[in-house]
């Protein structure tokens, strides 16, 4: 009985040692190139149905096949994407929690939200995925049919026109700030928790217009509930060549495009970052995937290197900061 008792007492200690050795073995295997050995989670700060969600799901499916592990899309909308960003900033830097984000995480979040608990340095930019101009669209009953109509209406009644966005500080908000500044008009910003509800607000007439990602607004355009009047890039988009640019419609110098990129928590091992970059380059070069992105209004725009994307994201983050500061917007 005493022998059995001693053996039984030894089991917890032995189990703990085995668990520790097992964990060390997993870490060692992953450091030697076995990453990933379990599902990967991509967090996004928007709800299902919008441009970010569509991009994440197309990319995630392709990445999962390449890495031979499931890729789970985790929608965490709210507070202008800062809830999602904080989730990733606090995650273990092991390559299993990633962030699909815009330039806001590289600067404007910190300007808008004084209480957030992360910095741009809490993320490693891996690569840009897609890029596309936003679509300036109006409610079908608004009476607005061109950029010139919009400017005339806004100047006649300063602040009376409301434009929706997918959240404070993100590109769909800053596009309106940029437009107001260059066109010399005043409009009222109404943020929503994502691109889909923002587009639906225009369709319902709750707001008169929006600067939306193409995937978010496309269903409303196809049903005739909203009318596209321009795109935000300097040149016409290959995805929607019939839409004029805001610049050619009279607002000189207007040039702003949306993009989504892949980020990892700071201190993620370089070999994991490099593996994710290489896998992304490979899957995004697939012609079928490119066609799927183009069909929703996005162009594949993978970065040339991790270093190049870091510079690009920081530069875009600075542009976002400048736009937020010029708007005077501040949130708690």
N, C-alpha and C positions, 0 to 999 in steps of 0.2 A: 504493500500500500504506500509505503514511504517513497519507494522508487517511482511509482506512478505519479505521486503528488509532486515530486521534484521535476519530473519530465513535463507534467502539465504546466507547472509554474514557469518552466523555461520557454515554453512555446511563444508567449507574447513577445519576449525579447528576441527570439529567433525570427519571428515574423517581422518585427521592426527592422532587423538587420537585412532580411531578404527584400523588404520594401525599399529600403535605402539603396541597396545594391541594384535593385530593378530600376529605380529612378535614375541612378547614375548611368546604368546601361542604356536607358532610353536617351538621356542627354548626350551620352557619348556617341550613340548611333546617329542621332540627328546632327551632331557636330561633324560627323564623318560623311555626311551627305544623304542620310536617310530621310531628311525632312522633305515632305510632310508625312507623318505616320498616323495622323488622325484628321478629322474635318477642320477646315479653315472657316473662320467667320469674317464676313465683310460687313462692317457697320456703316449705315448711312443715316444722315440726319433728316430724312424726308420720308413721308408715308408711301405706301404702295400706289402705283399708277402714274407717277410723275417721271420726269426725265432721268433723275438720278436712279430711281428704282429700276427703270427699264434698262439703263446702262449697266447697272450692277448685276442684273440677272443674266443678260446676254454675256457679259464678260465672265461672270462667276461660273456659268455652265461650261464655257470653253476652258477656263483655267482649271476647273475640276477634272475635266477629261485629260488635260495635259499632265497634271500632277497626280492623277489617279487617287484623288481624295474628294469627298463631297465638299462643296463650297456653299455655305449657308449665308443667306442675306438677312441681316438683322436690322429692321427698320426702327429707328429711335428718333422720331420727329419731335420738334418742340424747341423753344427758346433759340430760334434762329440757327439750328444745328449744333448748339453748344452742348446739349445733353449727349449727343452721339460722340462729339469730339472728346468730352471729358471721359466717357467710357473707354475710349481707345487710349487716351493719355495715361490712364491708370492701369491698363491691361499689362499682363506679363509680356516682355519683349521677346517672344519666342516664335513669332511668325504665324501664330494661330488666330490672332485678332488684328484685322487690318481695317483701314478707314478709306472709304471712297468719298472724296471731298472736293471742295472748290478752294479758291484763293482765300476765302474768308478765314480759314484756320491759320493762315500765315500772317494775319495782322488785324483785319477789321473786327474780328471777334473781340479782341482785347480792347479795342477802342470803344466798341459799343457796350460791352458787358464788363463793367469794372469788377464784378465779383467772381468771374470765372477763375478756375484753379488750374489753368494750363497756359503754356506759352508756345509760340511757334517752335521753340527748341525741343519741345516734348514729342515732336514727330520727325520721322525720317521720310522725306519725299522720295518715292521710288520711281514713278513714271506718270506722265500724262497719258490718258487713255483715249479720250475723244474731245473734239472741239467743234463748236458750231455757233453761228450767230443766234441771238434770241429773235423771236418774232414779235413785232409790235402789232397787237391785235385789239380790235374794238368790238363792243357789243353791236349786234346787227341793227338795233333800233336807236343807236346813238346819234345817227345822222352824220357821223364822221366817216369819210371815205378816203382820206389822204392825210399825210403828215401836215400839209398846209392847212387842212380843215382843223386838225387837232390843235395846231398852234394858234390859229385864229380864235377858236373856242376858248382855249386856256387864257389867252390874253384878254378876251372880252369879260371873262368871269374868273379872276385869279383865285385859285384854291378850290373852285367848284368841281373840277374834274378829279375823280378818284381813280388811282391805279393800284392794282393788286400785285403782290409778289409772293414768293414761296417762303418768305421769312426776312426778318430784319438783318441787314448787313450782307446778305448773299447777292449774287450777281443780278438777279431779277429785280432787286430793290435798287442796287447801285446804278443799273441801267436807266431807271427813272430819274435818279438824282443827276446823272450825267446829262440826260436829255433836257431836264429843266434848266440846268446851268447853261448849256450851249444854245438852247432855243430862247432863253430869256423868259421862261414862263414859270408859273407856280401851280403845282398840282399836289393833291393830298395822297400820301402813301397809306395803303391798307394791307398789312402783312397777314398771310395765312400760313398754316402749318403744312406747306408742301405745294408742289406745282399743280397737282390735280385739283385741290380745292380752290386754288387761286384762279385757275382757268374756268372752273365751274362758276365762280363768282361773276366773271365777265359774262358768261353765257346766260346767267340768271338775271343780269342787269343790276346786281348789287353794287358793282363798280362799272365804270365806263370803258376801261382799257387795262391792258397789262403788257409787260415785257416778259414773254414766256419762253421756256425751252420748247423746241419744236415738238418733241414727243408729248409734252404736257398739253399743248394747245391743239395738236393735230385732230383729235376726235371732235373737238368743238368746231373746228373749221369744216371738217367733212360733213357735219350735220347742219351746217349753215347758221349756227347760233352766234358765231363770232366771225369777223372779217379781218383777214390779215392785210395790213397796209404797208409794212416795211420790215426789213431785217436790220440788225444792229451792226453788222460788219461793214468794213470799208468797201468791200466788193460783194457782188451778188453771190448767194450761196449755190453751189452745184446741186444741193438737195431741193432748193426752191428757187430756180433761176428767174421765175416770173415776178418774184417779189422785189420791188426796188429797195435800195438801201436808204437809210435815214439821211445819210450824207448827200446822196444824189437828189433827195427830196427837199433839200434846202437847208439842212442843219450841217454846215460845213465842219469837217473835222471829227464828226461822230464816228467812232470805231470801237466797238466793245463786243467781245465774244465770250460765250460760256464754255467752260471746260470742266472735265472731271478727271481727277488724278488719284493714284493709289498711294497711301501713306501707311507707315508702320510706327509703332511706339518707339521712342528714342531708346537706344541701346540694343535694338534688335541686331543680332550678329550680322556682319557684312556678308557672310556666305549665304545667309538666308535672303537678305535683300537682293543680292546678285542673282540668286536662283529665281526669285519672284520676277525680277526684271527680265531675265532671259526667257522665262516661260511666257510672260506677257508679250514680249516682242514676237515670239513664235505664233501664239494663238491669234494675235491681232492682225497678223499678216495674211490670215486665211481669207480668200476672196469671198466666200459665202458669208463670213461674219461681217466683213466690210459692207457687203450689200445690205445686210440686215440693219446695220447702224445707219447707212445712208437712207434707207427706207423710212427711218424714224426722224431723219433730219440731222444726223450727226456724222462727222467725218472722223475716221480713225486718225489719231495724231500722237502716236507713241513717241516718247522722247528719245533722243539719240543716245543718252546715257543717264545714269542716276545723277551724276554731277550736273549735267545740263538741266535736268528737271529741277534740281534744288535751286539753281540760279533763276530759272524761269518762275518757279513758284514764289520765291522771295520777291522778285520784281513785280509780279502780279499782286502779291500781298501788299506791297507798298502803294500800288495804284489804288487798291481797295481802301487803304487807310486814308489816302488823300481825298477820295470821294466821300467817305463817311465824315471826315472833318469838315469838308466843304458844305455838307448837308446840315451840319449842326446836330445830327441825331445822337442821342445818348440814352442808354437803357440801363436798368439795374437788374 
